[in-house]
Amino acid sequence: MKLSLYLKKPRISLLLGLAFLSLAVYLLDQRFALPRGLEGRYYANLNWRGNPQFVTLDTEISTELLKDRRKRFSENRFSVEWNGFVVIEKTGDYTFATASDDGSWLYVNDQLVVDNGGSHGLVERKGQMYLEAGVHPIRVRYFQGGGYFRMDLSWARGDQPLKNLPTYALSPHPVSYRDYKLRRGLDHFLGFLKLIWLGTLAYFLGLGLFRWIFLYQLHPLSYEVALIALLLGVLTATFFYDIVFQGKTLLTTNSVPGTMKNGAYNYQGYQPPAIHVIDPAASAEIHEPTTHLTSLLYKRGLVPLWNPHAATGMPLNADMISAVFFPLSFLLYLEPRAWVWDLFMLLRIFIAGLLAYLFFRRSLKLNMPGALTGAIAYMFCGHLIWQINIVFMNAAMLLPGLLYFTHGLARRGSWRNVCLTGLMIGLLILGGHPEPSFFALFYASVYYLIERQKAQPSAPFRLSPFAFRLLSSLAIWAGAVALGLIFSAIMVLPFLEFVGLSPLGPHDPAVRIGREHLPPLDLVLLIIPYFWGPVNDSIREINWQLQPGYMGVIAALLGLMTFLERTAFMKRLVFFTGMVLFFILKGYGLPPAFSNFVGNLPIFKVSYFPRYFAPELLFSTAALAGFQIDRIQQGKSSVRMLTVLVFLAAILLEFWVWFYAPESIKPADPRPAFPMKNVTWPFTLIGGICLGLGVAGSLTLRGILSPKLLAWLGGLGLGIELFLLVPRTHYDRYEPFVEAPYIRFLKNDPGVFRVYGLDGYLYPNVASAYELNDIGYINGLVVNRFQEFSENLIDKNLSQWFFTGYSPFGGTRNLGNRVFDLLNLKYVVTALDTEDPKYHLDSFSNVYTYGLMNHGELTKGRRFGQTFKANQDNLTGVSVFFSRFLRLFEGEAIFRIKERPEDPTDIYTIPIDMSQVRETFHHLVTFPPIPHSKERWFYFEVSVPEGESGKTLTIWANERDVYPNGQAYIDGKPVSGDLGFMVYMLSFHASFDKIYEGEVKIYRNNNAFPRAFIVHRAEVLPDKEKVLARLREESFDLRHTIVLEEEPEGKLGGAGEPLASPRLDASADQDVAEILHYGPSRITLKARLARPGFLVLADPYYPGWRAYVDGQERKIYLTDYLLRSIPLDAGDHQVEFRYEPASYKVGAWLTLSGLSALGATWAKRKVLRLC
C-alpha cells in the first residue's frame, strides 16, 4: 500500500516528531502549571468589613475587569482587596502606579508604596521601591464610592515607561523562584513551538496551494505562472510605492468625520490636497468600523450576527456589505491595523491581476505579452484604483476567476467544474455587495451561454440540437449557481430577511434607479479621466459616484484597433465587444430609449448600472487590449494603423495640455502632486509615450524592430500610463481607531447607555469600533421600524440612509425630544459650547443648498455672502462649504455676520486661519448666541483681506435659487443662486449637564430612561398610524405606559388582571430591572416586580430575538412601535434575550452541509489515490 510508503517520507517523519515533542511539552506544562493572578475579595461596603460578597481569581487589575465585577453588586458602591505575590526577575528600582477613581493603595512587602486614597475623580499616583529578584507579597486596595469608577495598575523598572502589570508575574499563592523560572521557560518554549507549528502549517498550505494551482489546476507552464505572479507583485508594489515603502496609507479615515471631526484622534500627518478615491466615507464610516467590531467578536469566540452599536441595534451578517464570512477579510479580523488594511487592499489588486492573467492565458489562449497586458490593464484600471477602499472591490477581484471557471464549465460540464464554479460564485456573494455580485453573475451567465453553444453534444429525438444544447446548458449553469447560493446561504438567507424588513429607498422598484445613466460627454473620462479636473473637484458638474473609472489612452487605442481591423466580432472577442457596446449604450443613454428599456428589467431597475457594471466594462476592454497586443506580436495587426493612431493621440494630448486644459487645474506650485493637485503634466508624459510608440511602430515598419518587441513596448507603454494615473494623494499611515480621551471617559461608565455625536464627532458608525452604543447610523439597510419611528417621532426630514448629527447627511439635533429619553440616550458629544453650560444644541435651520457646484475663487479682496432667516432663537454658528482646493490657500479669511449686507457694523467678526482648516466639506464658525434671533434675517460674509498670488480659496454654491427668499452676494452685488451653508441654533434644555470638557464637550441627559425598565400600564392599538399618533401626544407617559399592537396572551399569573391593565400600581417604585450582561447576541437581566407588569428593553424588535424567563421561552411583544417587551409575573425573575435567527441557522446548515459534502468527495478521491 502507498500509505506505508507515504509515512516514510522525511516531511511526515518530521511532522510526527514535532507532534510528539509538542505533546511532551504540553504534559510538562500541565504538570508545572501555576495559578496566575491575584485573589480578589469584593465587599458590598466601602471599608472591606465583614465577609466578602464573593472571592475570585483576577488575572489583572483593570477597569475592564471591574466593569464585569461591578454587575454583581446591586449598588455602585463597593470595595475590593487583592492579595498575592509578584515575581521580580531582575534586581533594581521599580515604579508602581495606580490610576483610580475613587481611592486606591498599593503595598509591597507590607510597605505602602502608592497612596492614592480618598474620594476623588481620576487621579494617577506613583511610588518607587528597590526590589531584589525573587517573590514578594503584594496587596492592593480600592473602593468605589459611586458615580464613575476606574482602577488600573501599572509598573516599570528603572527609567522604562509604565505598562500594565503582566499576569505571568502575579500569583495568588507563594511560589518558589525556581518554579517560576521553569514555568517561564516552558512558556517561551511553548510560544516557540506555536511559531514552528504556524510556520509548518503555512509551509504545507502554501506548498499544497502552489501544487494545486500551478501544477494541477491552471496552466501546465507552472514556472511561467509563478514568474508572472512575482512580476505582478512587484508591479503592485511599484504602482503603490508610497504605500509600500514610504509609510502612506490607502485608508481614508482622516478625510471624513470619525472619532474626531476630521478623522482619527490626534492625527498630525500629511494632509493631501484632495482624496484619492471617489467615496472615502464608504470605507471610513461603514466598512472599517464594522470590520473592527467583527474582529473583536471573532476573538471572543462569537459569531458576528448582531451589531448593538448602531441605530439602537441592527443585523450585522445580514447587512451583507459587512462581509463577515469573506475568507480574505480574515486577515483584517486577525489584526485590523492600518498596515493590514493596506496589505488587504493591495492583495485584492494583485489577485485581480493574477486571475485575469490566468484567464487570458489559458481560456483565451493569448501569448504572454497579450495576457500580461490585459492583466495590467484590468488590475490598474480606474475602477479598481478609484474604488480601492470599497467593499465591492471583492467582486471586481473575483470577476476574472469566475470567468476562468465558467469557461471550464462551458467547455466541460463535469461535476468537478460545477463545484469549482459554484465555489467561486459562493465567494463572490460572500464578498459582500448584492449589486456587483448580480452584475458579475449576469456577465458570467452570458459568457457561459455563448461559450457553451460552441459544444456539439448529440441530441435525443424530439428535441432539436439547439434546444437540447440550450436546456442542458441552462441546467448545468443553474446547478453551479445553486451550489454557489448554498455555499453562501449563511449570508444570503439573513440578507433576504433583512431586505424584507428594510426600506429600500432609491432601490425600491418604483424609483427605477436602473434608468439612470451618465451624459454622453462623460465618455471622455473613460480615456482621459481628469479632463475636467480631479475627482470630486472638476470644473464641470460631474456625478463622480456613478463614474465607471478609466481605461486610459493606450488601452482605448488598442480596443479601437479591434474595430478598425474588424476583429472585434471574432468568436473569441464577440462577447467582450458586445459587453463594451452594451455598457456604452446603457450606461451613457445612447439612445435613452434603450437605457430605459434595460433599466426597467428585473433587478436592473433597482441597481446603479454605471457604477456596479464598471468591472465588467473594464475587464472587457482589457481583453480587447490584450488580444490586440497578441495580434501585434504575431504580426497579424496593422502596424501602420497603430503608428498613425498613436501619433494622432500624442498630438491631441499635447494640444489639450497646452491649449485647452483649464487654467484652474494647471500647476498651482512647482511640486506636482498628481493627479488631484495637478492633472496636466502626466498627460504630457502620456503624450510622450504615444509619441514613442509611434516611433517604435515606424521602426517596425522599416524592419528595425520585430513585431514581438513592439508588442512588449505596447504593453510597457500601457503600464507606464496607468502608473501615471494612480493618485499620490495618500495620507500618512495612522491607526483608524485611536481612543480619544473622551472615548475612554465614556467607556468608563459601567452602565448600558446610548450616545449621539454632533458636529462630526463620534460619527456613525465609528462607535461600533469602540463598542459604544450609538443612536445614529449610516447604512444602505436599516430596520424599517427604526426608520419609520425616527422619521415620525424625531425628524420628518431624516434620510433613510443617514441618522447623524452632522450635515450634509441629516443633522438630527432636536435633543429636547423626549423620544431620545425613551431610547436611552444618555450622552451627547459635541464641539459647541457657550458661557452658560445649560445651553445645548437643539436644532438647525433647514438652510442647506443641494446640488452644490464650484462657484468661484475667493482671492484677495473678494467677498462672498448670503442672507438667511433664523428659525430659532440663539443663533450661534454658520457652516460654510469650501471646496477641496482650500488647501491651496494659506492666508487668513474673515467671517462677518450682520443683519443686512449694507450695515456698516458687524455683530461678530471672526478670523479664520485657513491653513488650519481641515478638509471636512464645510467649516463651522461659532460665536456667542444671538438672543431673539427667531424669524430675523441675517447676512454672513467670507472675505480674504490678504493672500498670495496663485493661492485661492474656492467656495461652493448652487446655480439655482434653492433657499427661498435668500440672496447670494459676490463682492457686495447680488447674484443668482445660493451659497452652500448650514445654520446652527442653541436651545435651553435643563435636563442636560456638561460633564466633560476637553477635545470635545460631553453632555449628560439626566432624563434618559434606563435601557431596561418595568411598566404596569399598556394600551393596545392595532393600527400603526394610531400607535405613532399616540406616541406623539405630549400627555402620553412614555416612562410608565407602553403601546402594544396586539392583545397579550392570557392574564398575569396570580393577579387575575389583564396584561393591558389601565391601572398604574404605586408599588412600581419597588420594581427592579438590572442588566447583568449586555452582549451582541445575548442579554441577561434580573427583574423584580412587586406586581405583574412588563419588562421593556429599549432595543429594536426584530425576528430572531427570543426571550427566556426563568429558563422558559416567553413571547416578545412589539412595543412602542419599535421596542420589545415581555410580560412578567410578580416576583424575582432571571430573563435572557438571545439572538437566534432561523435564517442564519438554516443558512449555516446549508453552507456547512454543502462544504462538508464537497470536502468528503475531495477526500475520498485523495484516499483512493493513496491506496
C-alpha positions, -999 to +999 in steps of 0.1 A: +000+000+000+011+035-007+001+047+028+031+030+045+055+044+019+039+078+025+047+077+062+084+071+055+087+104+038+111+128+057+085+156+059+060+132+075+086+119+100+095+155+110+058+163+114+052+133+136+084+141+157+071+177+161+038+164+172+053+141+199+076+169+211+046+192+214+027+166+234+056+161+258+059+199+263+021+201+268+022+174+295+051+192+312+031+225+310+002+208+328+025+192+354+041+225+363+011+247+359+010+276+383-020+298+392-017+333+379-032+365+391-043+378+425-070+367+448-098+394+448-121+398+477-151+420+469-172+437+496-206+454+494-193+483+515-166+509+513-142+497+541-136+460+535-155+450+566-173+417+572-174+388+549-167+394+512-197+392+489-176+370+466-140+359+462-124+353+428-091+349+410-084+381+389-058+378+362-053+416+361-063+448+379-080+470+354-111+490+348-124+465+322-123+437+348-141+459+373-168+467+349-176+430+348-173+425+386-195+456+392-225+439+378-226+415+407-234+444+431-268+459+435-253+494+440-223+512+426-206+513+460-181+486+468-146+479+478-121+452+468-088+439+482-063+419+460-037+397+477-009+376+463+027+377+452+046+395+425+077+379+410+107+402+402+130+388+376+158+415+378+170+434+409+165+471+407+144+502+413+107+496+404+080+522+399+044+513+407+014+534+398-024+533+403-049+554+383-081+553+402-115+569+408-120+567+438-093+557+463-065+530+460-035+518+479-006+495+469+016+476+494+047+455+485+064+436+513+038+451+536+052+486+529+029+513+514+043+522+480+014+541+464-011+562+484-039+572+461-066+573+488-096+595+493-128+602+473-118+618+441-120+617+404-095+601+382-060+606+397-028+587+390-001+585+417+032+567+417+056+552+441+091+537+439+108+508+457+140+489+454+133+451+449+157+422+446+150+393+422+126+369+438+090+366+451+074+395+471+040+397+487+017+424+472-016+438+483-039+463+466-069+480+480-096+500+461-130+514+469-158+529+447-180+554+463-205+560+435-205+576+401-178+569+376-150+545+385-116+534+372-088+513+386-056+505+366-023+491+380+010+496+361+047+493+368+081+499+353+117+490+360+142+518+361+135+546+336+113+524+314+078+536+306+049+524+327+030+494+314+003+471+328+014+446+354+017+413+335-004+383+345+026+359+345+043+380+372+014+376+396+005+346+418-023+342+444-001+317+464+035+316+474+057+301+447+094+294+446+115+314+423+129+282+407+094+270+398+086+304+384+117+304+361+109+269+350+073+280+343+085+310+322+109+288+303+081+265+294+060+295+283+088+307+260+093+272+246+055+268+240+055+301+222+084+289+201+065+257+193+035+276+183+056+296+158+070+264+144+035+249+140+023+281+123+053+280+100+048+243+093+011+249+086+019+278+063+045+257+046+022+228+039-007+250+029+015+271+007+030+241-009-003+224-014-019+256-028+011+260-051+008+225-064-029+226-067-029+259-086+002+258-107+006+221-113-029+207-115-055+233-120-044+263-140-017+261-166+009+235-173+035+262-175+037+265-137+070+283-137+057+309-160+027+315-138+050+317-107+071+342-126+041+362-136+028+362-100+062+375-089+061+402-116+026+413-108+035+415-071+065+438-080+043+459-102+017+463-074+044+474-050+058+498-077+024+513-085+018+519-048+054+526-038+044+553-014+022+528+004+048+500+005+079+520+011+070+555+023+046+549+051+015+562+033-019+545+036-049+538+013-073+543+042-095+574+041-100+577+078-087+612+081-106+626+051-141+624+067-156+628+101-149+599+125-137+598+161-129+635+156-144+660+132-115+654+109-109+617+113-088+598+138-078+613+171-045+632+172-036+626+136-007+650+128+004+637+095+003+648+059-029+665+047-032+658+009-048+684-013-077+660-021-089+625-017-075+596-038-109+578-041-144+586-052-162+577-020-139+580+011-168+577+035-180+543+024-150+526+040-141+550+067-176+552+082-190+518+073-165+491+064-137+500+088-158+503+120-178+471+113-146+452+104-131+463+137-162+452+156-163+419+137-126+413+147-134+419+183-164+395+182-144+367+165-116+370+190-142+365+218-155+333+201-187+350+189-203+348+155-209+384+143-246+383+138-259+415+155-245+450+159-259+467+190-239+498+184-258+514+156-294+526+151-303+511+185-292+477+171-293+461+137-282+429+120-245+426+111-241+395+090-274+401+073-262+436+063-241+417+036-217+446+030-201+437+063-187+406+045-182+388+079-175+354+063-154+365+033-122+345+036-097+373+026-113+395+053-100+372+080-066+390+075-083+420+090-102+401+116-069+387+129-054+422+132-073+452+119-044+476+119-036+502+093-008+483+076-030+452+074-057+472+057-032+484+032-020+448+026-056+437+022-063+463-004-031+457-024-038+419-022-071+425-039-054+443-067-027+416-071-053+387-070-074+405-096-044+408-119-032+372-114-067+358-121-070+380-151-037+367-165-047+331-160-080+337-178-064+355-207-035+330-209-054+297-207-090+305-216-084+330-244-051+313-254-032+346-256+005+347-256+024+360-227+026+397-238-011+399-246-021+381-214+002+402-192-010+435-209-046+425-204-040+417-167-022+450-161-050+469-180-076+454-156-058+454-122-048+490-125-079+503-143-097+533-130-125+514-113-101+494-091-080+524-084-107+549-076-128+523-056-099+506-039-113+512-005-148+499-012-161+465-002-175+458-037-139+456-048-142+420-037-165+412-066-142+431-090-112+410-077-130+377-082-146+385-116-117+371-137-116+339-116-154+335-120-149+338-158-120+313-157-140+286-140-171+295-161-150+289-192-140+255-179-176+247-171-187+257-206-161+235-222-168+205-200-199+203-178-184+179-153-193+176-116-158+189-107-162+221-128-197+226-115-184+225-079-154+248-087-177+274-104-202+271-075-174+278-050-164+309-070-200+321-071-203+315-033-171+335-027-184+363-049-216+366-029-198+364+004-177+393-009-204+415+005-224+436-020-255+425-038-254+447-069-218+439-081-225+402-074-256+403-096-238+420-124-209+396-122-233+367-124-251+383-153-218+388-171-206+352-164-240+338-174-239+354-209-203+343-213-212+308-204-241+305-228-221+319-257-192+295-250-214+266-243-230+268-277-197+260-293-200+225-279-219+200-301-234+172-279-257+147-296-294+154-291-321+128-283-351+125-306-379+151-304-355+178-295-336+200-319-299+202-314-301+239-304-329+233-279-311+204-264-278+224-261-297+253-246-316+232-220-286+212-210-265+244-207-291+261-185-294+230-163-256+228-157-253+266-151-283+265-128-266+237-108-235+258-104-255+289-093-275+268-069-243+254-054-230+290-051-261+300-033-258+270-010-222+278-002-231+314+006-265+307+022-251+316+056-252+352+044-279+351+017-308+340+038-303+365+066-297+392+039-330+384+022-348+386+055-332+420+063-342+433+029-378+424+035-377+443+068-358+474+055-369+504+035-353+502+000-353+539-007-337+545-042-335+507-046-373+505-044-386+491-078-409+521-080-380+545-081-363+527-110-328+539-105-318+515-132-328+541-157-301+564-146-273+569-170-243+592-175-243+621-200-226+610-233-200+637-228-186+617-198-173+591-223-142+613-224-134+603-188-130+567-198-100+577-218-088+610-202-100+606-166-091+641-154-102+660-185-122+685-164-101+683-133-095+659-103-120+635-089-148+653-070-132+687-078-138+691-115-148+724-130-177+708-148-205+693-127-199+655-128-217+627-109-185+610-098-204+585-077-216+568-110-184+571-129-171+537-140-134+546-140-110+548-168-091+525-192-066+551-204-055+563-239-034+533-250-060+507-239-086+527-258-064+528-289-058+491-288-096+485-284-103+508-313-079+489-335-100+457-330-129+476-346-109+491-374-094+458-383-128+441-380-116+416-354-138+428-326-166+404-336-144+373-340-157+343-320-131+349-292-140+386-289-177+389-297-187+386-260-163+413-248-171+436-277-208+431-270-204+439-234-185+471-242-212+482-266-239+472-241-223+494-214-219+524-236-255+522-249-270+516-214-246+535-192-245+566-213-280+566-226-272+561-263-301+561-271-321+569-239-349+545-250-325+515-249-312+527-215-347+529-201-357+495-215-328+478-198-333+498-167-369+486-164-358+449-164-360+429-131-330+436-108-316+461-133-342+486-122-331+485-086-293+488-094-269+516-102-257+503-135-229+527-144-212+522-110-216+485-105-212+472-140-179+490-143-156+460-136-173+441-164-168+470-188-131+475-180-124+437-180-139+436-215-117+465-226-087+448-210-095+416-230-096+436-263-064+454-255-046+421-246-060+404-278-047+433-299-012+431-283-013+394-291-021+401-328+008+426-329+032+400-316+021+375-342+025+401-369-012+399-378-021+435-369-016+466-390+015+483-376+009+512-399-026+518-384-011+516-349+015+541-358-010+566-372-033+562-342-006+567-315+009+597-334-026+612-336-032+606-299+001+622-290-008+653-309-042+656-294-030+651-259-003+677-262-028+701-278-052+695-249-025+700-223-011+732-236-040+749-254-073+737-239-067+725-203-085+749-180-063+773-161-079+763-128-063+728-130-029+738-142+000+736-117-005+756-085+030+752-073+063+738-088+059+705-069+032+685-086+012+661-066-007+641-092-034+638-100-057+659-078-035+689-074-021+690-109-036+670-138-017+682-168+019+670-165+011+633-165-008+637-198+023+654-212+042+622-204+014+600-218+016+620-250+053+613-250+046+576-245+023+577-275+049+595-295+075+569-285+051+541-296+046+559-329+084+559-334+086+522-325+059+515-350+078+534-377+109+514-369+089+481-371+076+491-405+112+496-416+122+462-402+144+475-375+122+463-346+104+430-345+066+428-340+072+408-308+093+437-294+067+462-305+041+442-286+062+442-254+067+480-258+030+485-263+023+466-230+050+486-213+036+519-225+001+509-212+016+501-178+035+534-176+004+553-185-017+536-158+012+541-133+010+579-141-028+579-135-026+565-100-033+592-074-005+601-050-027+620-026-024+595+003-024+602+040+003+591+063-003+556+078-021+560+111-044+537+131-080+545+123-094+540+158-071+556+183-090+561+215-095+597+223-097+607+260-134+613+256-139+578+243-121+564+274-143+587+295-175+572+280-163+537+283-156+541+320-194+543+326-203+508+337-239+511+327-257+504+294-264+536+276-265+552+242-245+581+229-251+605+200-223+625+183-228+660+168-207+682+146-187+653+131-175+638+165-182+601+171-196+600+136-217+569+127-207+541+126-174+548+144-189+540+177-191+503+167-153+501+167-153+513+203-183+492+213-203+523+223-240+522+216-248+549+191-282+561+183-272+572+148-262+552+117-251+553+081-260+523+061-278+511+030-302+489+051-318+497+084-346+481+104-378+495+088-394+502+121-365+523+133-366+544+102-403+550+104-401+556+142-374+581+138-390+598+108-423+602+126-412+610+161-378+626+158-372+643+124-395+641+094-366+651+071-345+621+083-327+604+054-333+566+052-296+560+049-283+586+075-291+594+111-264+618+121-258+650+139-237+664+111-246+680+078-250+674+050-262+639+058-292+646+081-281+666+111-308+655+135-304+677+165-337+682+184-323+667+215-352+681+236-374+654+220-385+630+248-382+601+224-344+603+229-351+597+266-370+566+257-342+553+235-318+555+265-298+585+250-275+594+280-246+613+264-242+638+236-208+646+222-204+680+205-180+708+199-203+737+205-204+754+239-214+787+254-206+806+286-239+792+300-234+755+304-271+749+302-273+759+266-274+729+244-276+722+207-312+717+197-319+721+160-305+735+128-321+756+102-330+738+070-307+761+052-288+737+031-283+741-006-283+708-025-267+702-059-235+721-050-210+732-076-178+752-076-190+788-075-158+808-078-124+816-064-122+837-033-089+857-039-075+888-023-101+915-019-131+893-029-162+888-007-189+861-008-220+864+012-256+851+018-287+863+035-308+838+055-336+837+081-331+821+115-358+797+125-349+795+162-335+818+189-299+818+199-282+817+165-247+805+173-230+791+142-227+790+104-211+763+084-196+775+051-190+749+024-155+752+009-141+731-019-112+707-018-090+734-033-089+752+001-055+738+010-040+758-018-049+788+003-027+795+033-038+830+043-065+843+066-102+846+058-126+869+077-161+858+086-186+885+094-222+883+104-246+912+104-283+919+099-281+934+064-254+934+037-253+972+038-249+975+076-216+993+084-211+974+116-208+936+122-225+917+150-194+895+151-161+895+131-142+862+133-108+855+116-103+820+101-068+807+098-073+787+066-040+768+069-056+752+100-088+742+083-090+705+076-110+692+047-144+683+061-165+696+032-177+725+053-162+746+081-182+755+112-178+791+125-192+795+160-199+827+180-218+836+212-255+830+208-275+859+193-307+861+215-341+866+200-329+855+166-360+836+156-377+849+124-350+876+119-329+879+088-291+879+089-263+882+064-229+864+066-199+871+045-165+855+039-137+876+026-099+875+021-080+906+031-046+891+025-034+864+001-005+852-020-006+852-058-019+819-071-033+809-038-071+806-040-100+797-017-129+782-035-165+784-021-194+762-031-228+773-042-258+764-063-266+780-096-303+778-088-322+797-061-328+768-037-332+788-005-365+807-006-361+845-003-324+841+004-299+861-017-262+853-025-237+882-029-203+884-046-183+915-039-214+931-024-235+926-055-265+902-056-261+871-078-283+842-088-282+811-067-273+804-031-241+796-012-237+762+004-242+767+042-258+755+074-271+775+103-269+763+139-290+773+169-288+766+206-318+760+228-321+757+265-326+722+280-323+719+317-321+681+316-286+682+300-255+689+321-220+693+308-198+667+324-167+667+302-147+694+285-116+687+266-111+679+229-149+678+229-178+686+252-200+658+266-234+665+280-253+640+301-291+637+297-304+633+332-339+623+319-326+593+299-346+561+306-327+530+316-322+505+288-345+481+307-374+491+329-407+479+343-442+492+334-476+482+346-498+500+321-503+490+285-525+501+257-534+481+226-537+499+192-535+475+163-532+503+137-496+516+131-506+551+124-526+553+157-496+539+176-474+567+162-501+593+168-504+581+204-467+583+210-466+618+196-491+631+222-473+651+249-497+638+275-486+602+269-464+589+297-436+571+279-419+560+311-449+543+327-471+533+298-464+512+266-483+507+234-488+472+220-501+463+186-517+430+196-536+417+226-513+400+250-519+363+257-537+353+288-536+370+322-509+378+346-504+348+369-519+352+403-534+387+399-562+378+376-559+411+357-555+416+320-520+423+308-532+456+295-543+468+329-551+506+329-541+509+365-506+521+375-497+505+407-480+526+434-457+497+441-439+504+408-411+522+428-402+488+442-396+473+407-361+465+396-348+457+361-310+453+361-289+443+332-263+417+343-247+411+309-252+430+277-236+413+247-241+415+209-263+384+207-272+377+244-286+400+271-291+388+307-313+407+331-325+404+367-361+416+373-381+420+405-417+431+403-440+439+432-470+431+410-474+417+374-462+440+346-440+443+316-402+443+312-393+467+285-360+466+267-352+497+246-338+476+218-355+471+184-380+443+178-365+421+152-371+385+141-347+360+156-346+375+191-360+351+217-368+357+253-364+332+282-379+338+316-365+315+343-355+291+316-389+291+298-393+308+264-417+337+265-432+356+236-417+391+228-442+418+221-436+447+197-437+477+220-440+515+213-438+508+176-400+498+177-390+483+210-396+449+227-412+438+259-423+407+277-449+402+304-437+391+339-455+379+370-447+393+404-415+382+420-379+377+410-370+366+375-339+357+355-345+370+320-324+363+289-327+376+254-309+356+227-304+364+190-311+330+173-323+339+138-337+309+119-324+324+087-289+322+100-293+287+113-308+273+081-282+292+060-253+279+082-267+244+079-269+246+041-234+262+038-217+237+061-236+207+045-225+218+011-189+224+021-188+191+040-202+171+010-176+188-012-148+181+012-158+145+016-159+140-021-124+155-025-111+135+005-125+103-010-107+109-043-074+116-024-077+084-003-083+063-034-052+078-049-031+069-019-043+033-015 
